[in-house]
Amino acid sequence: MQVVAFSTPDNPLWRWRIVNYAGELVEESRETFPTIAGALAQGSKRMSALDVVDHSVPYVAYRSTRHLRTP
């Protein structure tokens, strides 16, 4: 799993999200932080506290065209 930080134009303060390797949201903060470093630090602490094993399969955005090729 990974911790990401984000802000929006409407609210320039930072929040964290924990996402699995498939890109699915696991948890998101309600608390805001003035810096990206603060948000990532708190998100990392929370991810450690969750102690969850990620068994998801990463999303592949491309598909092979091997089946379209003729030998």
mmCIF file of the N, C-alpha and C atoms, coordinates in Angstrom:
data_MODEL
# 
_entry.id   MODEL 
# 
loop_
_atom_site.group_PDB 
_atom_site.id 
_atom_site.type_symbol 
_atom_site.label_atom_id 
_atom_site.label_alt_id 
_atom_site.label_comp_id 
_atom_site.label_asym_id 
_atom_site.label_entity_id 
_atom_site.label_seq_id 
_atom_site.pdbx_PDB_ins_code 
_atom_site.Cartn_x 
_atom_site.Cartn_y 
_atom_site.Cartn_z 
_atom_site.occupancy 
_atom_site.B_iso_or_equiv 
_atom_site.pdbx_formal_charge 
_atom_site.auth_seq_id 
_atom_site.auth_comp_id 
_atom_site.auth_asym_id 
_atom_site.auth_atom_id 
_atom_site.pdbx_PDB_model_num 
ATOM 1   N N  . MET A 1 1  ? 0.846   -1.173  0.000   1.00 0.00 ? 1  MET A N  1 
ATOM 2   C CA . MET A 1 1  ? 0.000   0.000   0.000   1.00 0.00 ? 1  MET A CA 1 
ATOM 3   C C  . MET A 1 1  ? 0.891   1.235   0.000   1.00 0.00 ? 1  MET A C  1 
ATOM 4   N N  . GLN A 1 2  ? 0.291   2.344   -0.385  1.00 0.00 ? 2  GLN A N  1 
ATOM 5   C CA . GLN A 1 2  ? 1.026   3.598   -0.449  1.00 0.00 ? 2  GLN A CA 1 
ATOM 6   C C  . GLN A 1 2  ? 0.214   4.717   0.179   1.00 0.00 ? 2  GLN A C  1 
ATOM 7   N N  . VAL A 1 3  ? 0.938   5.716   0.674   1.00 0.00 ? 3  VAL A N  1 
ATOM 8   C CA . VAL A 1 3  ? 0.312   6.921   1.209   1.00 0.00 ? 3  VAL A CA 1 
ATOM 9   C C  . VAL A 1 3  ? 0.526   8.027   0.192   1.00 0.00 ? 3  VAL A C  1 
ATOM 10  N N  . VAL A 1 4  ? -0.529  8.718   -0.152  1.00 0.00 ? 4  VAL A N  1 
ATOM 11  C CA . VAL A 1 4  ? -0.440  9.866   -1.048  1.00 0.00 ? 4  VAL A CA 1 
ATOM 12  C C  . VAL A 1 4  ? -1.040  11.071  -0.352  1.00 0.00 ? 4  VAL A C  1 
ATOM 13  N N  . ALA A 1 5  ? -0.564  12.245  -0.709  1.00 0.00 ? 5  ALA A N  1 
ATOM 14  C CA . ALA A 1 5  ? -1.105  13.485  -0.156  1.00 0.00 ? 5  ALA A CA 1 
ATOM 15  C C  . ALA A 1 5  ? -1.740  14.274  -1.291  1.00 0.00 ? 5  ALA A C  1 
ATOM 16  N N  . PHE A 1 6  ? -2.806  14.978  -0.977  1.00 0.00 ? 6  PHE A N  1 
ATOM 17  C CA . PHE A 1 6  ? -3.494  15.766  -1.997  1.00 0.00 ? 6  PHE A CA 1 
ATOM 18  C C  . PHE A 1 6  ? -4.102  17.017  -1.382  1.00 0.00 ? 6  PHE A C  1 
ATOM 19  N N  . SER A 1 7  ? -4.308  17.997  -2.236  1.00 0.00 ? 7  SER A N  1 
ATOM 20  C CA . SER A 1 7  ? -5.052  19.203  -1.870  1.00 0.00 ? 7  SER A CA 1 
ATOM 21  C C  . SER A 1 7  ? -5.912  19.573  -3.068  1.00 0.00 ? 7  SER A C  1 
ATOM 22  N N  . THR A 1 8  ? -6.871  20.428  -2.848  1.00 0.00 ? 8  THR A N  1 
ATOM 23  C CA . THR A 1 8  ? -7.754  20.849  -3.924  1.00 0.00 ? 8  THR A CA 1 
ATOM 24  C C  . THR A 1 8  ? -7.702  22.376  -4.044  1.00 0.00 ? 8  THR A C  1 
ATOM 25  N N  . PRO A 1 9  ? -8.088  22.914  -5.188  1.00 0.00 ? 9  PRO A N  1 
ATOM 26  C CA . PRO A 1 9  ? -8.099  24.378  -5.322  1.00 0.00 ? 9  PRO A CA 1 
ATOM 27  C C  . PRO A 1 9  ? -9.031  25.056  -4.309  1.00 0.00 ? 9  PRO A C  1 
ATOM 28  N N  . ASP A 1 10 ? -10.122 24.394  -3.959  1.00 0.00 ? 10 ASP A N  1 
ATOM 29  C CA . ASP A 1 10 ? -11.053 24.973  -2.983  1.00 0.00 ? 10 ASP A CA 1 
ATOM 30  C C  . ASP A 1 10 ? -10.481 24.990  -1.570  1.00 0.00 ? 10 ASP A C  1 
ATOM 31  N N  . ASN A 1 11 ? -9.634  23.995  -1.263  1.00 0.00 ? 11 ASN A N  1 
ATOM 32  C CA . ASN A 1 11 ? -9.043  23.886  0.064   1.00 0.00 ? 11 ASN A CA 1 
ATOM 33  C C  . ASN A 1 11 ? -7.558  23.575  -0.095  1.00 0.00 ? 11 ASN A C  1 
ATOM 34  N N  . PRO A 1 12 ? -6.684  24.570  0.015   1.00 0.00 ? 12 PRO A N  1 
ATOM 35  C CA . PRO A 1 12 ? -5.259  24.354  -0.247  1.00 0.00 ? 12 PRO A CA 1 
ATOM 36  C C  . PRO A 1 12 ? -4.519  23.564  0.838   1.00 0.00 ? 12 PRO A C  1 
ATOM 37  N N  . LEU A 1 13 ? -5.199  23.192  1.911   1.00 0.00 ? 13 LEU A N  1 
ATOM 38  C CA . LEU A 1 13 ? -4.547  22.385  2.943   1.00 0.00 ? 13 LEU A CA 1 
ATOM 39  C C  . LEU A 1 13 ? -4.432  20.942  2.467   1.00 0.00 ? 13 LEU A C  1 
ATOM 40  N N  . TRP A 1 14 ? -3.453  20.223  2.990   1.00 0.00 ? 14 TRP A N  1 
ATOM 41  C CA . TRP A 1 14 ? -3.145  18.856  2.544   1.00 0.00 ? 14 TRP A CA 1 
ATOM 42  C C  . TRP A 1 14 ? -3.869  17.815  3.386   1.00 0.00 ? 14 TRP A C  1 
ATOM 43  N N  . ARG A 1 15 ? -4.255  16.716  2.745   1.00 0.00 ? 15 ARG A N  1 
ATOM 44  C CA . ARG A 1 15 ? -4.819  15.539  3.419   1.00 0.00 ? 15 ARG A CA 1 
ATOM 45  C C  . ARG A 1 15 ? -4.110  14.317  2.872   1.00 0.00 ? 15 ARG A C  1 
ATOM 46  N N  . TRP A 1 16 ? -4.183  13.195  3.592   1.00 0.00 ? 16 TRP A N  1 
ATOM 47  C CA . TRP A 1 16 ? -3.557  11.960  3.114   1.00 0.00 ? 16 TRP A CA 1 
ATOM 48  C C  . TRP A 1 16 ? -4.600  10.932  2.737   1.00 0.00 ? 16 TRP A C  1 
ATOM 49  N N  . ARG A 1 17 ? -4.189  10.021  1.859   1.00 0.00 ? 17 ARG A N  1 
ATOM 50  C CA . ARG A 1 17 ? -4.991  8.858   1.485   1.00 0.00 ? 17 ARG A CA 1 
ATOM 51  C C  . ARG A 1 17 ? -4.082  7.640   1.490   1.00 0.00 ? 17 ARG A C  1 
ATOM 52  N N  . ILE A 1 18 ? -4.626  6.526   1.938   1.00 0.00 ? 18 ILE A N  1 
ATOM 53  C CA . ILE A 1 18 ? -3.931  5.245   1.839   1.00 0.00 ? 18 ILE A CA 1 
ATOM 54  C C  . ILE A 1 18 ? -4.625  4.476   0.723   1.00 0.00 ? 18 ILE A C  1 
ATOM 55  N N  . VAL A 1 19 ? -3.859  4.067   -0.272  1.00 0.00 ? 19 VAL A N  1 
ATOM 56  C CA . VAL A 1 19 ? -4.403  3.328   -1.412  1.00 0.00 ? 19 VAL A CA 1 
ATOM 57  C C  . VAL A 1 19 ? -3.637  2.020   -1.570  1.00 0.00 ? 19 VAL A C  1 
ATOM 58  N N  . ASN A 1 20 ? -4.335  0.998   -2.067  1.00 0.00 ? 20 ASN A N  1 
ATOM 59  C CA . ASN A 1 20 ? -3.649  -0.269  -2.318  1.00 0.00 ? 20 ASN A CA 1 
ATOM 60  C C  . ASN A 1 20 ? -3.053  -0.240  -3.717  1.00 0.00 ? 20 ASN A C  1 
ATOM 61  N N  . TYR A 1 21 ? -2.354  -1.312  -4.091  1.00 0.00 ? 21 TYR A N  1 
ATOM 62  C CA . TYR A 1 21 ? -1.660  -1.323  -5.375  1.00 0.00 ? 21 TYR A CA 1 
ATOM 63  C C  . TYR A 1 21 ? -2.606  -1.421  -6.564  1.00 0.00 ? 21 TYR A C  1 
ATOM 64  N N  . ALA A 1 22 ? -3.869  -1.685  -6.341  1.00 0.00 ? 22 ALA A N  1 
ATOM 65  C CA . ALA A 1 22 ? -4.857  -1.668  -7.416  1.00 0.00 ? 22 ALA A CA 1 
ATOM 66  C C  . ALA A 1 22 ? -5.444  -0.267  -7.587  1.00 0.00 ? 22 ALA A C  1 
ATOM 67  N N  . GLY A 1 23 ? -5.026  0.670   -6.747  1.00 0.00 ? 23 GLY A N  1 
ATOM 68  C CA . GLY A 1 23 ? -5.519  2.032   -6.828  1.00 0.00 ? 23 GLY A CA 1 
ATOM 69  C C  . GLY A 1 23 ? -6.793  2.277   -6.047  1.00 0.00 ? 23 GLY A C  1 
ATOM 70  N N  . GLU A 1 24 ? -7.216  1.315   -5.244  1.00 0.00 ? 24 GLU A N  1 
ATOM 71  C CA . GLU A 1 24 ? -8.447  1.452   -4.466  1.00 0.00 ? 24 GLU A CA 1 
ATOM 72  C C  . GLU A 1 24 ? -8.172  2.178   -3.154  1.00 0.00 ? 24 GLU A C  1 
ATOM 73  N N  . LEU A 1 25 ? -9.091  3.033   -2.771  1.00 0.00 ? 25 LEU A N  1 
ATOM 74  C CA . LEU A 1 25 ? -8.975  3.786   -1.533  1.00 0.00 ? 25 LEU A CA 1 
ATOM 75  C C  . LEU A 1 25 ? -9.161  2.870   -0.334  1.00 0.00 ? 25 LEU A C  1 
ATOM 76  N N  . VAL A 1 26 ? -8.205  2.910   0.591   1.00 0.00 ? 26 VAL A N  1 
ATOM 77  C CA . VAL A 1 26 ? -8.310  2.135   1.823   1.00 0.00 ? 26 VAL A CA 1 
ATOM 78  C C  . VAL A 1 26 ? -8.807  3.036   2.954   1.00 0.00 ? 26 VAL A C  1 
ATOM 79  N N  . GLU A 1 27 ? -8.202  4.213   3.076   1.00 0.00 ? 27 GLU A N  1 
ATOM 80  C CA . GLU A 1 27 ? -8.609  5.159   4.118   1.00 0.00 ? 27 GLU A CA 1 
ATOM 81  C C  . GLU A 1 27 ? -8.165  6.557   3.722   1.00 0.00 ? 27 GLU A C  1 
ATOM 82  N N  . GLU A 1 28 ? -8.907  7.552   4.204   1.00 0.00 ? 28 GLU A N  1 
ATOM 83  C CA . GLU A 1 28 ? -8.596  8.951   3.905   1.00 0.00 ? 28 GLU A CA 1 
ATOM 84  C C  . GLU A 1 28 ? -8.717  9.773   5.179   1.00 0.00 ? 28 GLU A C  1 
ATOM 85  N N  . SER A 1 29 ? -7.850  10.772  5.324   1.00 0.00 ? 29 SER A N  1 
ATOM 86  C CA . SER A 1 29 ? -7.881  11.603  6.523   1.00 0.00 ? 29 SER A CA 1 
ATOM 87  C C  . SER A 1 29 ? -9.006  12.617  6.467   1.00 0.00 ? 29 SER A C  1 
ATOM 88  N N  . ARG A 1 30 ? -9.523  12.935  7.625   1.00 0.00 ? 30 ARG A N  1 
ATOM 89  C CA . ARG A 1 30 ? -10.478 14.038  7.752   1.00 0.00 ? 30 ARG A CA 1 
ATOM 90  C C  . ARG A 1 30 ? -9.742  15.291  8.194   1.00 0.00 ? 30 ARG A C  1 
ATOM 91  N N  . GLU A 1 31 ? -8.607  15.075  8.842   1.00 0.00 ? 31 GLU A N  1 
ATOM 92  C CA . GLU A 1 31 ? -7.781  16.169  9.335   1.00 0.00 ? 31 GLU A CA 1 
ATOM 93  C C  . GLU A 1 31 ? -6.984  16.782  8.182   1.00 0.00 ? 31 GLU A C  1 
ATOM 94  N N  . THR A 1 32 ? -6.746  18.089  8.238   1.00 0.00 ? 32 THR A N  1 
ATOM 95  C CA . THR A 1 32 ? -5.944  18.761  7.218   1.00 0.00 ? 32 THR A CA 1 
ATOM 96  C C  . THR A 1 32 ? -4.606  19.185  7.808   1.00 0.00 ? 32 THR A C  1 
ATOM 97  N N  . PHE A 1 33 ? -3.621  19.377  6.930   1.00 0.00 ? 33 PHE A N  1 
ATOM 98  C CA . PHE A 1 33 ? -2.260  19.708  7.344   1.00 0.00 ? 33 PHE A CA 1 
ATOM 99  C C  . PHE A 1 33 ? -1.753  20.863  6.495   1.00 0.00 ? 33 PHE A C  1 
ATOM 100 N N  . PRO A 1 34 ? -0.963  21.756  7.089   1.00 0.00 ? 34 PRO A N  1 
ATOM 101 C CA . PRO A 1 34 ? -0.463  22.903  6.326   1.00 0.00 ? 34 PRO A CA 1 
ATOM 102 C C  . PRO A 1 34 ? 0.615   22.529  5.301   1.00 0.00 ? 34 PRO A C  1 
ATOM 103 N N  . THR A 1 35 ? 1.291   21.393  5.508   1.00 0.00 ? 35 THR A N  1 
ATOM 104 C CA . THR A 1 35 ? 2.355   21.001  4.586   1.00 0.00 ? 35 THR A CA 1 
ATOM 105 C C  . THR A 1 35 ? 2.136   19.576  4.080   1.00 0.00 ? 35 THR A C  1 
ATOM 106 N N  . ILE A 1 36 ? 2.680   19.294  2.910   1.00 0.00 ? 36 ILE A N  1 
ATOM 107 C CA . ILE A 1 36 ? 2.590   17.951  2.342   1.00 0.00 ? 36 ILE A CA 1 
ATOM 108 C C  . ILE A 1 36 ? 3.372   16.961  3.215   1.00 0.00 ? 36 ILE A C  1 
ATOM 109 N N  . ALA A 1 37 ? 4.494   17.411  3.774   1.00 0.00 ? 37 ALA A N  1 
ATOM 110 C CA . ALA A 1 37 ? 5.312   16.539  4.626   1.00 0.00 ? 37 ALA A CA 1 
ATOM 111 C C  . ALA A 1 37 ? 4.538   16.100  5.870   1.00 0.00 ? 37 ALA A C  1 
ATOM 112 N N  . GLY A 1 38 ? 3.798   17.009  6.457   1.00 0.00 ? 38 GLY A N  1 
ATOM 113 C CA . GLY A 1 38 ? 2.994   16.672  7.635   1.00 0.00 ? 38 GLY A CA 1 
ATOM 114 C C  . GLY A 1 38 ? 1.908   15.662  7.317   1.00 0.00 ? 38 GLY A C  1 
ATOM 115 N N  . ALA A 1 39 ? 1.268   15.841  6.168   1.00 0.00 ? 39 ALA A N  1 
ATOM 116 C CA . ALA A 1 39 ? 0.205   14.909  5.767   1.00 0.00 ? 39 ALA A CA 1 
ATOM 117 C C  . ALA A 1 39 ? 0.777   13.523  5.513   1.00 0.00 ? 39 ALA A C  1 
ATOM 118 N N  . LEU A 1 40 ? 1.907   13.455  4.808   1.00 0.00 ? 40 LEU A N  1 
ATOM 119 C CA . LEU A 1 40 ? 2.521   12.150  4.521   1.00 0.00 ? 40 LEU A CA 1 
ATOM 120 C C  . LEU A 1 40 ? 3.016   11.467  5.787   1.00 0.00 ? 40 LEU A C  1 
ATOM 121 N N  . ALA A 1 41 ? 3.548   12.223  6.722   1.00 0.00 ? 41 ALA A N  1 
ATOM 122 C CA . ALA A 1 41 ? 4.025   11.640  7.978   1.00 0.00 ? 41 ALA A CA 1 
ATOM 123 C C  . ALA A 1 41 ? 2.871   11.019  8.766   1.00 0.00 ? 41 ALA A C  1 
ATOM 124 N N  . GLN A 1 42 ? 1.773   11.745  8.885   1.00 0.00 ? 42 GLN A N  1 
ATOM 125 C CA . GLN A 1 42 ? 0.607   11.207  9.609   1.00 0.00 ? 42 GLN A CA 1 
ATOM 126 C C  . GLN A 1 42 ? -0.005  10.019  8.881   1.00 0.00 ? 42 GLN A C  1 
ATOM 127 N N  . GLY A 1 43 ? -0.060  10.084  7.550   1.00 0.00 ? 43 GLY A N  1 
ATOM 128 C CA . GLY A 1 43 ? -0.588  8.974   6.764   1.00 0.00 ? 43 GLY A CA 1 
ATOM 129 C C  . GLY A 1 43 ? 0.264   7.719   6.917   1.00 0.00 ? 43 GLY A C  1 
ATOM 130 N N  . SER A 1 44 ? 1.566   7.897   6.960   1.00 0.00 ? 44 SER A N  1 
ATOM 131 C CA . SER A 1 44 ? 2.471   6.755   7.142   1.00 0.00 ? 44 SER A CA 1 
ATOM 132 C C  . SER A 1 44 ? 2.285   6.121   8.519   1.00 0.00 ? 44 SER A C  1 
ATOM 133 N N  . LYS A 1 45 ? 2.102   6.962   9.529   1.00 0.00 ? 45 LYS A N  1 
ATOM 134 C CA . LYS A 1 45 ? 1.845   6.435   10.874  1.00 0.00 ? 45 LYS A CA 1 
ATOM 135 C C  . LYS A 1 45 ? 0.547   5.633   10.909  1.00 0.00 ? 45 LYS A C  1 
ATOM 136 N N  . ARG A 1 46 ? -0.469  6.166   10.257  1.00 0.00 ? 46 ARG A N  1 
ATOM 137 C CA . ARG A 1 46 ? -1.769  5.477   10.234  1.00 0.00 ? 46 ARG A CA 1 
ATOM 138 C C  . ARG A 1 46 ? -1.682  4.160   9.470   1.00 0.00 ? 46 ARG A C  1 
ATOM 139 N N  . MET A 1 47 ? -0.942  4.147   8.367   1.00 0.00 ? 47 MET A N  1 
ATOM 140 C CA . MET A 1 47 ? -0.790  2.920   7.595   1.00 0.00 ? 47 MET A CA 1 
ATOM 141 C C  . MET A 1 47 ? -0.079  1.847   8.425   1.00 0.00 ? 47 MET A C  1 
ATOM 142 N N  . SER A 1 48 ? 0.927   2.247   9.190   1.00 0.00 ? 48 SER A N  1 
ATOM 143 C CA . SER A 1 48 ? 1.616   1.302   10.071  1.00 0.00 ? 48 SER A CA 1 
ATOM 144 C C  . SER A 1 48 ? 0.678   0.772   11.144  1.00 0.00 ? 48 SER A C  1 
ATOM 145 N N  . ALA A 1 49 ? -0.182  1.632   11.661  1.00 0.00 ? 49 ALA A N  1 
ATOM 146 C CA . ALA A 1 49 ? -1.122  1.222   12.703  1.00 0.00 ? 49 ALA A CA 1 
ATOM 147 C C  . ALA A 1 49 ? -2.181  0.265   12.163  1.00 0.00 ? 49 ALA A C  1 
ATOM 148 N N  . LEU A 1 50 ? -2.543  0.410   10.895  1.00 0.00 ? 50 LEU A N  1 
ATOM 149 C CA . LEU A 1 50 ? -3.547  -0.483  10.303  1.00 0.00 ? 50 LEU A CA 1 
ATOM 150 C C  . LEU A 1 50 ? -3.041  -1.912  10.230  1.00 0.00 ? 50 LEU A C  1 
ATOM 151 N N  . ASP A 1 51 ? -1.760  -2.079  9.936   1.00 0.00 ? 51 ASP A N  1 
ATOM 152 C CA . ASP A 1 51 ? -1.131  -3.400  9.859   1.00 0.00 ? 51 ASP A CA 1 
ATOM 153 C C  . ASP A 1 51 ? -1.929  -4.347  8.959   1.00 0.00 ? 51 ASP A C  1 
ATOM 154 N N  . VAL A 1 52 ? -2.209  -3.883  7.730   1.00 0.00 ? 52 VAL A N  1 
ATOM 155 C CA . VAL A 1 52 ? -2.988  -4.644  6.754   1.00 0.00 ? 52 VAL A CA 1 
ATOM 156 C C  . VAL A 1 52 ? -2.053  -5.120  5.649   1.00 0.00 ? 52 VAL A C  1 
ATOM 157 N N  . VAL A 1 53 ? -2.224  -6.347  5.215   1.00 0.00 ? 53 VAL A N  1 
ATOM 158 C CA . VAL A 1 53 ? -1.445  -6.883  4.103   1.00 0.00 ? 53 VAL A CA 1 
ATOM 159 C C  . VAL A 1 53 ? -2.231  -6.648  2.818   1.00 0.00 ? 53 VAL A C  1 
ATOM 160 N N  . ASP A 1 54 ? -1.565  -6.067  1.830   1.00 0.00 ? 54 ASP A N  1 
ATOM 161 C CA . ASP A 1 54 ? -2.210  -5.750  0.555   1.00 0.00 ? 54 ASP A CA 1 
ATOM 162 C C  . ASP A 1 54 ? -2.109  -6.947  -0.380  1.00 0.00 ? 54 ASP A C  1 
ATOM 163 N N  . HIS A 1 55 ? -3.246  -7.572  -0.675  1.00 0.00 ? 55 HIS A N  1 
ATOM 164 C CA . HIS A 1 55 ? -3.291  -8.718  -1.586  1.00 0.00 ? 55 HIS A CA 1 
ATOM 165 C C  . HIS A 1 55 ? -3.891  -8.335  -2.939  1.00 0.00 ? 55 HIS A C  1 
ATOM 166 N N  . SER A 1 56 ? -4.034  -7.043  -3.187  1.00 0.00 ? 56 SER A N  1 
ATOM 167 C CA . SER A 1 56 ? -4.637  -6.598  -4.436  1.00 0.00 ? 56 SER A CA 1 
ATOM 168 C C  . SER A 1 56 ? -3.676  -6.821  -5.604  1.00 0.00 ? 56 SER A C  1 
ATOM 169 N N  . VAL A 1 57 ? -4.246  -6.841  -6.792  1.00 0.00 ? 57 VAL A N  1 
ATOM 170 C CA . VAL A 1 57 ? -3.468  -7.001  -8.011  1.00 0.00 ? 57 VAL A CA 1 
ATOM 171 C C  . VAL A 1 57 ? -3.378  -5.645  -8.684  1.00 0.00 ? 57 VAL A C  1 
ATOM 172 N N  . PRO A 1 58 ? -2.163  -5.194  -9.028  1.00 0.00 ? 58 PRO A N  1 
ATOM 173 C CA . PRO A 1 58 ? -2.045  -3.877  -9.672  1.00 0.00 ? 58 PRO A CA 1 
ATOM 174 C C  . PRO A 1 58 ? -2.836  -3.809  -10.964 1.00 0.00 ? 58 PRO A C  1 
ATOM 175 N N  . TYR A 1 59 ? -3.446  -2.679  -11.200 1.00 0.00 ? 59 TYR A N  1 
ATOM 176 C CA . TYR A 1 59 ? -4.219  -2.444  -12.416 1.00 0.00 ? 59 TYR A CA 1 
ATOM 177 C C  . TYR A 1 59 ? -3.249  -2.230  -13.573 1.00 0.00 ? 59 TYR A C  1 
ATOM 178 N N  . VAL A 1 60 ? -3.468  -2.904  -14.680 1.00 0.00 ? 60 VAL A N  1 
ATOM 179 C CA . VAL A 1 60 ? -2.641  -2.737  -15.873 1.00 0.00 ? 60 VAL A CA 1 
ATOM 180 C C  . VAL A 1 60 ? -3.445  -1.903  -16.861 1.00 0.00 ? 60 VAL A C  1 
ATOM 181 N N  . ALA A 1 61 ? -2.916  -0.736  -17.203 1.00 0.00 ? 61 ALA A N  1 
ATOM 182 C CA . ALA A 1 61 ? -3.652  0.198   -18.048 1.00 0.00 ? 61 ALA A CA 1 
ATOM 183 C C  . ALA A 1 61 ? -3.533  -0.114  -19.537 1.00 0.00 ? 61 ALA A C  1 
ATOM 184 N N  . TYR A 1 62 ? -2.721  -1.071  -19.878 1.00 0.00 ? 62 TYR A N  1 
ATOM 185 C CA . TYR A 1 62 ? -2.561  -1.403  -21.289 1.00 0.00 ? 62 TYR A CA 1 
ATOM 186 C C  . TYR A 1 62 ? -2.917  -2.867  -21.519 1.00 0.00 ? 62 TYR A C  1 
ATOM 187 N N  . ARG A 1 63 ? -3.155  -3.198  -22.757 1.00 0.00 ? 63 ARG A N  1 
ATOM 188 C CA . ARG A 1 63 ? -3.469  -4.569  -23.113 1.00 0.00 ? 63 ARG A CA 1 
ATOM 189 C C  . ARG A 1 63 ? -2.584  -4.974  -24.279 1.00 0.00 ? 63 ARG A C  1 
ATOM 190 N N  . SER A 1 64 ? -2.061  -6.141  -24.241 1.00 0.00 ? 64 SER A N  1 
ATOM 191 C CA . SER A 1 64 ? -1.199  -6.618  -25.304 1.00 0.00 ? 64 SER A CA 1 
ATOM 192 C C  . SER A 1 64 ? -1.977  -6.748  -26.614 1.00 0.00 ? 64 SER A C  1 
ATOM 193 N N  . THR A 1 65 ? -1.310  -6.453  -27.719 1.00 0.00 ? 65 THR A N  1 
ATOM 194 C CA . THR A 1 65 ? -1.911  -6.625  -29.040 1.00 0.00 ? 65 THR A CA 1 
ATOM 195 C C  . THR A 1 65 ? -1.330  -7.856  -29.736 1.00 0.00 ? 65 THR A C  1 
ATOM 196 N N  . ARG A 1 66 ? -0.715  -8.706  -28.970 1.00 0.00 ? 66 ARG A N  1 
ATOM 197 C CA . ARG A 1 66 ? -0.099  -9.902  -29.531 1.00 0.00 ? 66 ARG A CA 1 
ATOM 198 C C  . ARG A 1 66 ? -1.122  -10.751 -30.294 1.00 0.00 ? 66 ARG A C  1 
ATOM 199 N N  . HIS A 1 67 ? -2.342  -10.792 -29.813 1.00 0.00 ? 67 HIS A N  1 
ATOM 200 C CA . HIS A 1 67 ? -3.372  -11.623 -30.464 1.00 0.00 ? 67 HIS A CA 1 
ATOM 201 C C  . HIS A 1 67 ? -3.777  -11.069 -31.828 1.00 0.00 ? 67 HIS A C  1 
ATOM 202 N N  . LEU A 1 68 ? -3.450  -9.799  -32.124 1.00 0.00 ? 68 LEU A N  1 
ATOM 203 C CA . LEU A 1 68 ? -3.801  -9.212  -33.406 1.00 0.00 ? 68 LEU A CA 1 
ATOM 204 C C  . LEU A 1 68 ? -2.735  -9.456  -34.485 1.00 0.00 ? 68 LEU A C  1 
ATOM 205 N N  . ARG A 1 69 ? -1.560  -9.852  -34.061 1.00 0.00 ? 69 ARG A N  1 
ATOM 206 C CA . ARG A 1 69 ? -0.465  -10.087 -34.998 1.00 0.00 ? 69 ARG A CA 1 
ATOM 207 C C  . ARG A 1 69 ? -0.581  -11.479 -35.622 1.00 0.00 ? 69 ARG A C  1 
ATOM 208 N N  . THR A 1 70 ? -0.286  -11.551 -36.897 1.00 0.00 ? 70 THR A N  1 
ATOM 209 C CA . THR A 1 70 ? -0.305  -12.845 -37.571 1.00 0.00 ? 70 THR A CA 1 
ATOM 210 C C  . THR A 1 70 ? 1.127   -13.355 -37.712 1.00 0.00 ? 70 THR A C  1 
ATOM 211 N N  . PRO A 1 71 ? 1.317   -14.675 -37.568 1.00 0.00 ? 71 PRO A N  1 
ATOM 212 C CA . PRO A 1 71 ? 2.689   -15.205 -37.645 1.00 0.00 ? 71 PRO A CA 1 
ATOM 213 C C  . PRO A 1 71 ? 3.251   -15.188 -39.047 1.00 0.00 ? 71 PRO A C  1 
# 
